[in-house]
Amino acid sequence: MDHAAPSSGIAGDVYQVAGELVANAVEAALYREIRVRFVREVRTVMLAVWDSSDAMPVLRPIVELSLEEIVPDARALEPGHNAGTRGRGLPIVQALAAECGVTRTEPHGKWVWARVAF
């Protein structure tokens, strides 16, 4: 049986995926409970975040821009201004995870999960 430790490269991927999933749950739950679960499996780390919202995550398409389309945003540093900076979390999770998905729970809520391979 192979008991080798996962490579240090997986830590960054796990942190990034966990951050994205928790940030989405915090926004969805709006001051209600969230739960976080990490499980080491054979050659993967399973991350799961539960929130009480019944709203399902929405995967927004990534829009590619040319250099000519990128212009400075004078309001970029203003508190609460997030034009064009939202909706990148789930594509990041998909890129880093070997597998990801959503499982509804009864009577409400959902687990959003991802497996990061090493």
C-alpha distances in whole Angstrom, upper triangle without the diagonal:
4,6,9,12,14,17,20,22,21,22,26,25,24,27,29,28,28,32,33,32,33,36,37,36,39,41,41,41,44,44,42,39,35,32,29,25,22,19,15,13,11,12,15,18,20,24,26,30,32,36,39,41,41,42,39,38,40,39,41,42,41,45,45,48,50,51,54,53,52,54,54,54,57,56,52,52,54,52,51,52,49,50,48,45,43,41,38,35,34,34,32,30,30,29,26,24,22,24,27,29,31,31,35,35,38,41,40,38,35,31,30,27,25,21,20,18,16
4,6,9,11,14,17,18,17,19,22,22,21,24,26,25,26,29,30,30,31,34,35,35,37,39,39,40,43,43,41,37,34,31,27,24,21,17,14,12,9,10,13,16,19,22,25,28,31,35,38,40,40,40,38,36,38,37,39,39,39,42,42,45,47,48,51,50,48,51,51,51,54,53,49,49,51,49,48,49,46,47,45,42,41,39,36,33,32,32,30,27,27,27,24,22,20,22,25,28,30,31,34,35,38,40,40,37,34,30,29,25,23,19,18,15,13
4,6,9,12,15,17,16,17,21,20,19,22,24,24,24,27,29,28,29,32,33,33,35,38,38,38,41,40,39,35,32,28,25,22,18,16,12,12,10,10,13,14,17,20,23,27,30,33,36,38,39,39,37,35,37,36,39,39,38,42,42,45,46,47,51,50,48,50,50,50,52,51,47,47,49,47,46,47,44,46,44,41,39,37,35,32,31,31,29,26,27,26,23,22,20,22,25,28,30,30,33,34,37,39,38,36,32,29,28,24,22,19,17,15,13
4,6,9,12,14,13,15,18,18,18,20,23,22,23,26,27,27,28,31,32,32,34,37,37,37,40,40,39,35,32,29,25,22,19,16,13,13,11,10,12,14,17,20,24,27,30,33,37,38,39,39,37,35,37,35,37,38,37,40,40,42,44,44,48,47,45,47,47,47,50,49,45,45,47,45,45,45,42,44,42,39,38,36,33,30,30,30,27,25,26,25,21,20,19,22,24,27,30,31,34,35,38,40,39,36,33,29,28,24,22,18,16,14,11
4,6,9,11,10,11,15,15,14,17,19,20,20,22,24,24,25,28,29,30,31,34,34,35,37,37,36,33,29,26,23,20,16,14,11,12,11,10,11,12,16,18,21,24,27,31,34,36,37,37,35,33,34,33,35,36,35,38,37,40,42,42,46,45,42,45,44,44,47,45,42,41,43,42,41,42,39,41,39,36,35,33,30,28,27,27,25,23,24,23,19,19,18,21,23,26,28,29,33,33,36,39,37,34,31,27,26,22,20,17,14,12,9
4,6,8,7,9,12,12,11,14,16,16,17,20,21,21,23,25,27,27,29,31,32,32,35,35,34,31,27,25,21,18,15,13,10,11,10,8,9,10,13,15,19,22,25,29,32,33,35,34,32,29,31,29,32,32,31,34,34,36,38,38,42,41,39,41,41,41,43,42,39,38,41,39,38,39,36,38,35,32,31,30,27,24,24,24,21,19,20,19,15,15,15,18,20,23,25,27,30,31,35,37,35,32,29,25,23,20,17,14,11,9,6
4,5,6,8,10,11,12,14,16,16,17,20,21,22,23,25,27,28,29,32,33,33,36,36,35,33,29,26,23,21,17,16,13,14,14,11,11,12,16,17,21,24,27,30,34,35,36,35,33,30,31,29,31,31,30,32,32,34,36,36,40,39,37,39,39,39,42,41,37,37,39,38,38,38,35,36,34,31,30,29,26,24,24,23,20,19,20,18,15,15,16,19,21,24,27,29,32,33,37,39,37,34,30,27,25,21,18,15,12,10,7
4,5,6,8,10,10,12,14,15,16,18,20,21,22,23,25,26,28,30,31,32,34,34,34,31,28,25,22,20,17,17,15,16,16,13,13,13,16,17,21,23,27,29,33,34,35,35,32,29,31,29,30,31,29,31,31,33,34,34,38,37,35,37,36,37,39,38,34,34,36,35,35,35,32,34,32,29,29,28,24,22,23,23,19,18,20,18,15,16,17,20,21,25,27,29,32,33,37,39,37,33,30,27,24,21,18,16,13,12,9
4,5,6,7,9,11,12,13,15,16,18,19,21,22,24,25,26,28,30,31,33,33,33,31,27,25,22,20,17,17,15,17,17,13,13,13,16,16,20,22,26,28,32,33,34,33,30,27,28,26,27,27,25,28,27,29,31,31,35,34,31,34,33,34,36,36,32,32,34,33,33,33,30,32,29,26,26,25,21,19,20,19,16,15,17,15,11,13,15,18,19,23,25,28,31,32,36,38,36,32,29,25,23,20,17,15,11,10,8
4,6,5,6,9,10,11,12,14,15,16,18,20,21,22,24,26,27,28,30,31,30,28,24,22,18,17,14,14,12,13,14,11,9,9,12,13,16,19,22,25,29,29,31,30,27,24,26,24,26,26,24,27,27,30,31,32,35,34,32,34,34,34,37,36,32,32,34,33,32,32,29,31,29,25,25,23,20,18,18,18,14,13,15,13,10,10,12,15,16,19,22,24,27,29,32,34,32,29,25,22,19,16,13,11,8,8,6
4,5,5,6,9,10,10,12,14,15,16,18,20,21,22,24,26,26,28,28,28,26,22,20,17,16,12,14,12,15,16,13,11,10,12,12,16,18,21,24,28,28,30,29,27,24,26,24,26,27,25,28,28,30,32,32,36,34,32,34,33,33,35,34,30,30,32,31,30,31,28,30,28,25,24,23,20,17,18,19,15,14,16,15,11,12,15,17,17,20,23,25,28,29,32,34,31,28,25,22,19,17,14,13,10,11,10
4,5,5,6,9,10,10,12,14,15,16,18,20,21,23,24,26,27,28,28,26,22,21,17,17,15,16,15,17,19,16,14,12,14,13,17,18,22,24,27,28,30,28,26,23,24,22,24,24,22,25,25,27,29,29,32,31,28,30,30,30,32,31,27,27,29,28,27,27,25,27,25,21,21,20,17,15,16,16,12,12,15,13,10,12,15,17,17,20,22,25,28,29,33,34,32,28,25,22,19,17,14,14,11,12,12
4,5,5,6,8,10,11,12,14,15,17,18,20,21,23,24,26,27,27,25,21,20,16,16,13,15,14,16,17,14,11,10,12,11,14,16,20,22,25,26,27,26,23,20,21,19,21,21,20,23,23,25,28,28,31,30,28,30,30,30,32,31,27,27,30,28,27,27,24,26,23,20,20,18,15,13,13,13,10,9,11,10,6,8,11,13,14,17,19,22,25,26,30,32,29,26,22,19,16,14,11,10,7,9,10
4,5,5,6,8,10,11,12,14,15,16,18,20,21,22,24,25,24,22,18,16,13,12,10,11,11,13,15,13,10,8,9,8,11,13,17,19,23,24,25,24,22,19,21,20,22,23,22,25,26,28,31,31,34,32,30,32,32,31,34,32,28,28,30,29,27,28,25,27,25,22,20,19,16,13,14,15,11,10,12,12,8,9,12,13,13,16,18,20,23,24,27,29,27,23,20,17,14,12,9,9,7,9,10
4,6,5,6,9,10,10,12,14,15,16,18,20,21,22,23,23,21,17,16,13,13,11,14,14,17,19,17,14,11,12,10,13,13,17,19,22,23,25,24,22,20,21,20,22,23,22,25,25,27,30,30,33,31,29,31,30,29,31,29,26,25,27,25,25,25,23,25,23,20,19,18,16,13,14,15,12,11,14,14,11,12,15,16,15,18,19,21,24,25,28,30,27,23,21,18,15,14,12,12,10,13,14
4,5,5,6,9,10,11,12,14,15,17,18,20,22,23,23,21,18,17,14,15,13,16,16,18,20,18,15,13,13,11,13,13,17,18,22,22,24,23,21,17,18,17,18,20,18,21,22,24,26,27,30,28,25,27,27,26,28,27,23,23,25,23,22,23,20,22,20,16,15,15,12,9,11,12,8,8,11,11,8,10,14,15,14,16,18,21,23,25,28,30,27,23,20,17,15,13,11,12,11,14,15
4,5,5,6,9,10,11,12,14,16,17,18,20,21,21,20,16,15,12,12,11,14,15,16,18,16,13,11,10,8,10,11,14,16,20,20,21,20,18,15,16,15,17,18,18,21,22,24,27,28,31,29,27,29,28,28,30,28,25,25,27,25,23,24,21,22,20,17,16,14,12,8,9,10,7,5,9,10,7,8,11,12,10,13,14,17,20,21,25,26,23,20,17,14,11,9,8,9,8,12,14
4,5,5,6,8,10,11,12,14,15,16,18,19,18,16,13,12,9,10,9,12,14,16,19,17,14,11,10,7,8,8,12,14,18,18,20,19,18,15,17,17,19,21,21,24,25,27,30,31,34,31,29,31,30,29,31,29,26,26,27,25,23,24,21,24,22,19,17,16,14,10,11,13,11,9,12,13,11,11,14,14,12,14,14,17,19,20,23,25,22,18,16,13,10,9,9,11,10,14,16
4,6,5,6,9,10,10,12,14,15,17,17,18,16,13,13,11,13,13,16,17,20,22,21,17,14,14,10,11,10,13,14,18,18,20,19,18,15,17,17,18,20,19,22,24,25,28,29,31,29,27,28,27,26,28,25,22,22,23,21,19,20,18,20,19,16,14,14,12,9,11,13,11,10,13,14,12,13,17,17,15,16,16,19,21,22,25,26,23,19,17,15,12,12,12,14,13,17,18
4,6,5,6,9,10,11,12,14,16,17,18,17,14,14,12,14,14,17,19,21,23,21,18,15,14,11,11,10,13,13,17,16,18,17,15,12,13,13,14,16,16,19,21,23,26,27,29,27,25,26,26,24,26,24,21,21,22,20,19,19,16,18,17,13,11,10,9,5,7,10,8,7,11,12,11,12,16,15,13,14,14,17,19,20,24,25,21,18,16,14,11,11,11,13,13,17,19
4,6,5,6,9,10,11,12,14,16,15,14,11,11,9,11,12,15,17,19,22,21,17,14,12,9,8,6,9,10,14,14,15,14,13,10,13,13,15,18,18,21,23,26,29,30,32,30,28,29,29,27,30,27,24,24,25,23,21,21,19,21,19,16,14,12,11,8,8,11,10,8,11,13,12,12,15,14,11,11,11,14,15,17,20,21,18,14,12,10,7,8,9,12,13,17,19
4,5,5,6,9,10,10,12,13,13,11,8,9,8,11,12,16,18,20,23,23,19,16,14,10,9,6,9,9,13,13,16,15,14,12,15,16,18,21,21,24,26,28,31,32,34,31,29,30,29,28,29,27,24,24,24,21,19,21,19,21,20,17,15,14,14,10,11,15,13,12,15,17,15,15,18,17,14,14,14,16,17,17,20,21,18,14,13,11,9,10,12,15,15,19,21
4,5,5,6,9,10,11,12,13,13,10,12,11,14,16,19,22,24,27,25,22,19,17,13,12,10,12,11,14,14,16,15,14,12,14,15,16,19,19,22,24,25,29,29,31,28,26,27,26,24,26,23,20,20,20,18,16,17,15,17,17,14,11,11,12,9,11,14,13,12,15,17,16,17,20,19,16,16,15,18,18,19,22,23,19,16,15,14,12,13,14,17,18,22,24
4,6,5,6,9,10,13,13,13,10,12,12,15,17,20,22,24,27,26,22,19,17,14,12,9,10,9,12,11,13,11,11,8,10,12,13,17,17,20,23,25,28,29,31,28,26,27,27,25,27,24,21,22,22,19,17,18,15,17,17,14,11,10,11,8,9,13,12,11,14,17,16,16,19,18,14,14,13,15,15,17,20,20,17,13,12,11,9,12,13,17,18,22,24
4,5,5,6,8,10,10,9,7,9,10,13,15,18,21,23,26,26,22,19,16,13,10,7,7,6,8,8,11,10,11,9,12,14,17,20,21,24,26,29,32,33,35,32,30,31,30,28,30,27,24,25,24,21,19,20,18,21,20,18,14,13,14,11,12,16,15,14,16,19,18,18,21,19,15,14,12,14,14,14,17,17,14,10,10,9,9,11,14,17,19,22,25
4,6,5,6,7,8,9,7,10,11,15,17,21,24,26,29,28,25,22,19,15,13,10,10,8,10,10,13,13,14,12,15,17,19,22,23,25,28,29,33,34,35,32,30,31,29,27,28,25,23,22,22,19,16,18,17,20,20,17,14,15,16,13,14,18,17,16,19,22,21,21,24,22,19,18,16,17,17,17,19,19,16,13,13,13,12,15,17,20,21,25,27
4,6,6,8,10,11,10,13,14,18,20,24,26,28,31,31,27,24,21,18,16,12,12,9,11,10,13,11,12,11,13,15,16,20,21,23,26,27,31,31,33,30,28,28,27,24,26,23,21,21,20,17,14,16,14,17,17,15,12,12,14,12,14,17,17,17,19,22,21,21,25,23,19,18,16,18,17,18,20,20,16,13,14,14,13,16,18,22,23,27,29
4,6,9,9,10,9,13,14,17,20,23,26,28,31,30,27,24,21,17,15,11,10,7,8,6,9,8,9,9,11,14,16,20,21,24,27,29,32,33,35,31,30,31,30,27,29,26,24,24,23,20,17,19,17,19,19,17,14,13,16,13,14,17,18,17,19,22,22,21,24,22,18,16,14,15,14,15,17,16,13,10,11,12,12,15,18,21,23,27,30
4,6,5,7,7,11,13,16,19,23,26,28,31,31,27,24,21,18,15,11,9,6,6,6,9,10,12,12,15,18,20,23,25,27,30,32,36,37,38,35,33,34,33,30,31,28,26,26,25,22,19,21,20,22,23,20,17,17,19,16,17,21,21,19,22,25,24,23,26,24,20,18,15,16,14,14,16,15,11,9,11,12,13,16,19,22,24,28,31
4,6,9,10,13,16,19,22,26,29,31,34,34,30,27,25,21,18,14,13,9,9,9,12,12,14,15,17,20,21,25,26,28,31,32,36,37,38,34,33,33,32,29,29,26,25,24,23,19,16,19,18,21,22,20,17,18,20,18,19,23,23,22,24,27,27,26,29,27,23,21,19,20,18,18,19,18,14,13,14,16,16,19,22,26,27,31,33
4,7,9,13,15,19,22,26,29,31,35,35,31,28,25,21,19,15,13,10,10,11,15,15,17,18,20,23,24,28,29,31,34,35,39,39,41,37,35,35,34,31,31,28,26,26,24,20,18,21,21,24,25,23,20,21,23,20,22,25,25,24,26,29,28,28,31,29,25,23,21,21,20,19,20,19,16,14,16,17,18,21,23,27,28,32,34
4,7,10,13,17,20,23,27,29,33,33,29,26,23,20,17,13,11,8,7,9,13,14,16,17,20,23,25,28,30,32,35,37,40,41,43,39,37,38,36,34,34,31,29,29,27,24,21,24,23,26,27,25,22,22,23,21,21,25,25,23,26,29,28,27,29,27,24,22,19,19,17,16,16,15,12,11,13,15,16,19,22,25,27,31,33
4,7,10,14,17,20,24,26,30,30,27,23,20,17,14,11,8,6,7,10,13,15,16,17,21,23,25,29,30,33,36,38,41,42,44,40,38,39,38,35,36,33,31,30,29,26,24,26,25,28,28,26,23,22,24,21,21,25,24,22,25,27,26,25,27,25,22,20,17,17,16,14,15,14,12,10,12,12,14,17,20,23,25,28,30
4,7,10,14,17,20,22,26,26,23,19,17,13,11,7,5,5,7,10,13,14,15,15,18,21,23,26,27,30,33,35,39,39,41,38,36,37,36,34,35,32,30,29,29,25,23,26,24,27,27,24,21,20,21,18,18,22,21,19,21,24,22,21,24,22,18,17,15,15,14,13,15,15,12,10,10,10,11,13,16,19,21,24,27
4,7,10,13,17,19,23,23,20,17,14,11,8,6,5,7,9,12,15,16,16,16,20,22,24,27,28,32,34,36,40,41,43,40,38,39,38,36,38,34,32,31,31,28,26,28,26,29,29,26,23,22,22,18,18,22,21,18,21,23,21,20,22,20,17,16,14,14,14,13,15,16,14,11,10,9,10,12,14,17,19,22,24
4,7,10,14,16,20,20,17,13,11,8,6,5,6,9,12,15,17,18,17,16,20,21,24,26,27,30,32,35,38,39,41,39,37,38,37,35,37,34,31,31,31,28,26,28,26,29,28,25,22,21,21,17,17,20,19,16,18,21,18,17,19,17,15,15,14,14,15,15,17,19,16,13,12,9,10,10,12,14,15,19,21
4,7,10,13,16,17,14,10,8,6,5,6,8,12,15,17,19,20,19,18,22,22,25,28,28,32,34,36,39,40,43,40,38,40,39,38,40,37,34,34,34,32,30,31,29,31,30,27,25,23,22,18,18,21,19,16,18,20,18,16,17,16,14,14,14,14,16,15,18,20,18,15,13,10,10,9,11,12,13,16,18
4,7,10,13,14,11,7,6,5,7,9,12,15,18,20,22,23,21,20,23,23,26,28,28,32,33,36,39,39,42,40,38,40,39,38,40,38,35,34,35,33,31,32,30,32,31,28,25,24,22,19,18,20,18,15,17,19,16,14,15,15,14,15,15,16,18,18,21,23,21,18,16,12,12,10,10,10,11,13,15
4,6,10,11,9,6,5,7,9,12,14,18,21,23,24,25,23,22,25,25,28,30,30,33,35,38,40,42,45,42,41,43,42,41,43,41,38,38,39,36,35,36,33,35,34,30,28,26,25,21,20,22,20,17,18,20,17,14,15,14,14,16,16,16,19,19,22,24,23,20,17,14,14,11,11,9,11,12,13
4,7,8,6,5,6,9,12,15,18,21,25,26,27,28,26,24,27,26,29,31,31,34,35,38,41,42,45,43,41,43,43,42,45,43,39,39,40,38,37,38,35,37,35,32,30,28,26,22,22,23,21,18,19,20,16,14,14,14,15,17,19,19,22,22,25,28,27,24,21,17,17,13,12,10,10,10,11
4,6,5,6,7,10,13,17,19,23,26,27,28,28,26,25,27,26,30,31,31,34,35,38,41,42,45,44,42,44,44,44,46,45,41,41,43,41,39,40,37,38,36,33,31,29,27,24,22,23,21,18,19,20,17,14,13,13,15,17,19,19,22,22,26,28,27,24,21,18,17,14,12,9,10,9,10
4,6,8,10,14,16,20,23,26,29,31,31,31,29,27,29,28,31,32,32,35,36,39,41,43,46,44,43,46,46,46,48,47,43,43,45,43,42,42,39,40,38,35,33,31,29,26,24,24,23,20,20,20,17,15,13,14,16,19,21,21,25,25,29,31,30,28,24,21,20,16,14,11,11,9,9
4,7,10,13,16,20,23,27,30,31,31,31,28,27,28,27,29,30,29,33,33,36,38,40,43,42,40,43,43,43,46,44,41,41,43,41,40,40,37,38,36,33,31,29,26,24,22,22,20,18,18,17,14,12,11,13,15,18,21,22,26,27,30,33,31,28,25,21,20,16,13,10,8,6,5
4,6,10,13,16,19,23,26,27,28,28,25,23,25,23,26,27,27,30,31,34,36,38,41,39,38,40,40,40,43,41,38,38,40,38,36,37,34,35,32,30,28,26,23,20,19,19,17,14,15,15,12,9,8,10,12,15,18,19,22,24,27,30,28,25,21,18,16,12,10,6,5,4,6
4,6,10,13,16,20,23,25,25,25,23,21,23,22,25,26,26,30,31,33,36,37,40,38,37,39,39,38,41,39,35,36,37,35,34,34,31,33,31,28,26,24,22,18,17,18,16,13,14,15,12,10,10,11,12,14,16,17,21,22,25,27,26,23,19,15,14,10,8,6,5,6,8
4,7,10,13,17,20,21,22,22,20,18,21,20,23,25,25,29,30,33,36,37,40,38,37,39,39,38,40,38,35,35,36,34,32,33,30,32,30,27,25,22,21,17,16,17,16,12,14,15,12,9,10,9,9,11,13,14,17,18,21,24,22,19,16,12,11,7,6,4,7,9,11
4,7,10,14,17,18,19,19,17,16,19,18,21,23,24,27,29,32,35,36,39,36,34,36,36,35,37,35,32,32,33,31,29,30,27,29,27,24,22,20,18,15,14,16,14,11,13,15,12,10,12,11,9,11,12,13,16,16,20,22,20,16,13,10,8,6,5,6,8,11,14
4,7,10,13,15,16,16,15,14,17,17,21,23,24,27,29,32,35,37,39,37,35,37,37,35,37,35,32,32,33,30,28,29,26,28,27,24,21,19,18,15,14,16,15,12,14,16,14,12,14,12,9,9,9,10,12,13,16,18,16,13,10,6,6,4,6,9,11,14,17
4,7,10,12,13,14,13,12,16,17,20,23,23,27,29,32,35,36,39,36,34,36,35,33,35,33,30,30,30,27,25,27,24,26,25,22,19,18,18,14,13,17,16,13,15,18,16,14,17,15,12,11,10,10,12,12,15,17,14,10,8,5,5,6,9,12,14,18,20
4,7,9,11,12,12,12,16,18,21,24,25,29,31,34,37,39,41,38,36,37,37,35,37,34,31,31,31,28,26,27,25,27,27,24,21,19,20,16,15,19,19,16,18,21,20,18,20,17,14,12,10,9,9,9,12,13,10,7,5,4,6,9,12,15,18,21,24
4,6,8,10,10,11,15,17,20,23,25,28,31,33,37,38,40,37,35,36,36,33,35,32,30,30,29,26,23,25,23,25,25,23,19,18,19,16,16,20,20,17,19,22,22,20,22,20,16,14,11,11,10,10,12,12,9,6,6,7,8,11,15,18,21,24,27
4,7,9,11,13,16,19,22,25,27,30,33,35,39,41,42,39,37,38,38,35,37,33,32,32,31,27,25,27,25,27,27,25,21,20,22,19,19,22,23,21,22,26,25,23,25,23,19,16,13,12,10,9,10,9,6,4,7,9,11,15,18,21,24,28,30
4,5,8,10,13,16,19,23,25,27,31,33,37,38,40,36,35,36,35,33,35,31,30,30,29,26,23,25,23,24,24,23,19,18,20,18,17,21,22,20,21,25,25,23,25,22,18,16,12,12,10,10,11,11,7,5,7,10,11,15,18,22,24,28,31
4,6,9,12,16,18,22,24,27,31,33,37,39,40,37,36,37,37,34,36,33,32,32,31,29,25,27,25,26,25,24,20,19,21,19,17,21,22,20,21,25,25,23,25,22,18,15,11,11,8,9,10,9,6,5,7,10,12,15,19,22,25,28,32
4,7,9,12,15,18,21,24,27,30,33,35,36,33,32,33,33,31,33,30,29,30,29,26,23,24,21,22,22,21,17,15,18,16,15,18,20,18,19,23,23,22,24,21,17,14,11,12,10,12,13,13,10,8,9,11,11,15,18,22,24,28,31
4,6,10,12,16,19,22,25,28,31,33,35,31,31,32,33,31,33,30,29,30,29,27,24,24,22,22,21,20,16,14,16,14,12,15,17,15,16,19,20,19,21,17,14,11,8,10,9,12,14,15,11,9,8,10,9,13,15,19,21,25,28
4,7,9,13,15,18,21,24,28,30,31,28,27,29,30,28,30,28,26,27,27,25,22,22,19,19,18,17,13,10,12,10,8,11,14,12,13,16,17,16,18,16,12,10,8,11,11,14,17,18,14,11,10,11,8,11,13,17,19,22,26
4,6,10,12,15,19,21,25,27,29,25,25,27,27,26,28,26,24,26,26,25,21,21,17,17,16,15,12,8,11,10,8,10,13,13,13,16,18,17,19,17,13,12,11,14,14,18,20,21,18,15,13,14,12,14,15,19,21,24,27
4,7,9,12,15,18,22,25,26,23,23,25,26,25,28,26,24,26,26,25,22,21,18,17,15,14,11,7,9,9,6,7,11,11,10,13,15,15,17,15,12,11,12,15,17,20,23,24,21,18,16,16,13,14,15,18,19,22,25
4,6,9,13,15,19,21,23,19,19,22,23,22,25,23,21,24,24,24,20,19,15,14,12,12,9,6,8,9,8,8,11,13,12,14,17,17,19,18,16,15,16,19,20,23,26,27,24,21,19,19,16,18,18,21,21,24,27
4,6,10,13,16,19,20,17,18,20,22,22,25,24,22,25,26,26,23,21,17,16,12,13,11,8,9,11,10,8,12,14,12,13,17,18,19,18,17,17,18,22,23,26,29,30,27,24,22,22,19,20,19,22,22,24,27
4,6,10,13,16,17,15,15,18,20,19,23,22,20,23,24,24,22,20,16,14,11,11,11,8,8,11,10,8,10,13,12,12,16,17,19,19,18,18,20,24,26,29,32,33,30,27,24,24,20,21,20,22,22,24,26
4,6,10,13,14,11,12,15,17,17,21,21,19,22,24,24,22,19,16,14,10,12,12,11,10,14,14,11,14,17,16,16,19,21,23,23,22,22,24,27,29,32,35,36,33,30,28,27,24,25,23,26,25,27,29
4,7,10,12,10,10,14,16,17,21,22,19,23,25,26,24,21,18,15,12,13,14,13,12,16,16,13,15,18,17,16,19,22,24,24,23,25,26,30,32,35,38,39,36,33,31,30,26,27,25,27,26,28,29
4,7,8,6,7,10,13,15,19,20,18,21,23,25,23,20,17,15,11,13,15,15,14,18,19,16,17,21,20,19,22,25,27,28,27,28,30,33,35,38,41,42,38,35,33,33,29,30,28,30,29,31,32
4,5,5,7,10,14,16,19,21,19,23,25,27,26,23,20,17,15,16,19,19,18,21,22,19,20,24,23,22,24,27,29,30,30,31,33,37,39,42,45,46,42,39,37,36,33,33,31,33,31,33,34
4,5,5,8,11,14,18,20,18,21,24,26,26,22,20,18,15,17,20,20,19,23,24,21,22,25,25,23,26,29,31,32,32,33,35,39,41,44,47,48,44,41,39,38,34,35,33,34,32,34,35
4,6,8,11,14,17,19,18,22,24,27,26,22,21,18,16,18,21,22,21,25,26,24,24,28,28,26,29,32,34,35,34,36,37,41,42,46,48,49,45,42,41,40,37,37,36,37,36,37,38
4,6,10,12,15,17,16,20,22,24,23,19,17,14,12,15,18,19,18,22,24,21,22,26,26,25,27,30,33,33,32,33,34,38,39,42,45,46,42,39,38,37,34,34,33,35,34,36,37
4,7,9,13,14,13,16,19,21,21,17,15,13,11,13,16,18,17,20,22,20,21,24,25,23,26,29,32,32,31,32,34,37,39,41,44,45,41,38,36,36,32,33,32,34,32,34,36
4,6,9,12,11,15,17,19,19,16,15,12,12,14,17,19,19,22,25,23,23,27,28,27,29,32,35,35,34,35,36,39,40,43,46,46,42,39,38,38,34,35,34,36,35,37,38
4,6,9,8,11,13,17,17,14,13,12,12,13,17,20,19,22,25,24,24,27,29,27,29,32,35,36,34,35,36,40,41,43,46,46,42,39,38,38,34,35,34,37,35,37,39
4,5,5,9,10,13,14,10,10,9,10,11,15,18,18,21,24,24,23,27,28,27,29,32,35,35,34,34,35,38,39,41,43,43,40,37,36,36,33,34,34,36,35,37,39
4,6,8,9,12,13,10,12,11,13,14,17,21,21,24,27,27,26,30,31,31,32,35,38,38,37,37,37,40,41,43,45,45,41,38,38,38,35,37,36,39,38,40,42
4,6,5,9,10,7,9,9,12,12,15,19,20,22,25,25,25,28,30,30,31,33,37,37,35,35,35,38,38,40,42,42,38,35,35,35,33,34,34,37,36,39,40
4,6,8,9,6,7,8,10,10,13,16,17,19,22,22,22,25,27,26,27,30,34,34,32,32,32,35,36,38,40,40,36,33,33,33,30,31,31,34,33,35,37
4,6,9,7,9,11,13,12,15,18,19,20,24,24,23,26,28,28,29,31,35,35,33,33,33,36,37,38,41,41,37,34,33,33,31,32,32,34,33,36,37
4,6,6,9,11,14,13,15,19,20,22,25,26,25,27,30,30,31,33,37,36,34,34,34,36,36,38,40,39,36,33,33,33,31,33,33,36,35,38,39
4,6,9,12,14,13,14,18,19,20,24,25,24,26,29,29,30,32,35,35,32,32,31,34,34,35,37,36,33,30,30,30,29,30,31,34,33,37,38
4,6,9,12,11,12,15,17,18,21,23,22,24,27,27,28,30,33,33,30,29,29,31,31,32,34,33,30,27,27,28,26,28,29,32,32,35,37
4,6,9,9,10,14,16,17,21,21,21,24,26,26,27,29,33,32,30,29,29,32,32,33,36,35,31,29,29,29,27,29,29,32,32,35,37
4,6,5,7,10,12,14,17,18,18,20,22,23,24,26,29,29,26,26,26,29,29,31,33,33,29,27,26,26,24,26,26,29,29,32,34
4,6,7,11,12,15,17,18,18,21,23,23,25,27,30,29,27,27,27,30,30,33,35,35,31,28,28,28,25,27,27,30,30,33,35
4,6,8,9,13,15,15,16,18,20,20,22,24,27,27,24,25,25,28,29,32,34,34,31,28,27,27,24,25,25,28,27,30,32
4,7,7,10,13,13,13,16,18,18,19,21,25,25,22,23,23,27,28,30,33,33,29,26,25,24,21,23,22,25,24,28,29
4,6,8,10,11,12,14,16,17,18,20,23,22,20,20,20,23,24,26,29,29,25,22,21,21,18,20,20,23,23,26,28
4,6,7,8,10,11,13,14,16,17,20,19,17,16,17,20,21,24,27,27,24,21,19,19,16,17,17,20,21,24,26
4,6,6,6,9,10,11,13,14,18,17,15,16,17,21,22,25,28,29,26,22,20,19,16,16,16,18,18,21,23
4,6,5,6,9,10,11,12,16,15,13,13,14,18,20,22,25,26,23,19,17,16,12,13,12,15,15,18,21
4,5,5,6,9,10,10,13,12,10,10,12,15,17,20,23,25,21,18,15,14,10,11,10,13,14,17,20
4,5,5,6,9,10,13,12,11,12,14,18,20,23,27,28,25,22,19,17,14,13,12,14,14,17,19
4,5,5,6,9,12,12,11,13,16,19,22,24,28,29,26,23,20,18,14,13,11,13,12,15,17
4,5,5,6,9,9,8,10,12,16,19,21,25,26,23,20,17,14,11,9,7,9,9,12,15
4,6,5,8,7,7,9,12,16,19,22,26,27,25,21,18,16,12,11,8,10,10,12,15
4,6,8,9,10,13,16,20,23,25,29,31,28,25,21,19,15,14,11,11,10,12,14
4,7,9,10,13,16,19,23,25,29,31,28,24,21,18,15,12,9,9,7,9,11
4,5,6,10,13,16,20,22,26,28,26,22,19,16,12,10,6,5,5,7,10
4,7,11,14,17,20,23,27,29,27,24,20,17,14,11,8,6,6,6,9
4,7,11,13,17,19,23,25,23,20,17,14,11,8,6,5,7,9,13
4,7,10,14,16,20,22,20,17,13,11,8,5,4,6,9,11,15
4,7,10,13,17,19,17,14,10,8,6,6,7,9,12,15,19
4,7,10,13,15,13,10,7,6,4,6,9,12,15,18,22
4,7,10,12,11,9,6,5,6,8,11,14,17,20,24
4,7,9,7,6,4,6,9,11,15,17,21,24,27
4,6,6,5,5,7,11,13,17,19,23,25,29
3,5,7,8,11,14,17,20,23,26,29,32
4,7,10,13,16,19,22,25,29,31,35
4,7,10,13,16,20,23,26,30,33
4,7,10,13,17,20,23,26,30
4,6,10,13,16,20,23,26
4,6,10,13,16,19,22
4,7,11,13,17,20
4,7,10,13,17
4,6,10,13
4,6,10
4,7
4
